[in-house]
Amino acid sequence: MGLSTHVLDTMHGCPAAGMAVELYATKGETATLIKSLLLNSDGRTDAPLFNDNTLQAGTYRLTFAVADYFKAKGLALPEPNFLGKVSLDFGIARIDEHYHVPLLVSPWSYSTYRGS
């Protein structure tokens, strides 16, 4: 049924509007970039990353440009950043289900889960 994501900025209590995200297909140690995008004002993509017709079983990686996002918000981060990019590797086993991969993030921590 598709793949979607969204990001919540837990430091500021708002959606992570403008955060850069990359989606990769992975096979072993090889990662192939599928798409790059910026999150909208709601911290979501404007369209599903995959829809019903394009979702395929396999392994994937979402990479979120966390440090760049917080720097753009005016936050002075130490160098090197504690979290520069957050990469989430996950698998899609059933293409008849919807996979939602949310990220809750601050400059110092993150959590994720399989949403609905």
Secondary structure, 3 states (H helix, E strand, C coil): CEEEEEEEECCCCEECCCCEEEEEEEECCEEEEEEEEECCCCCECCCCCECCCCCCCEEEEEEECHHHHHHHCCCCCCCCCCCCCEEEEEEECCCCCEEEEEEEECCCCEEECCEC
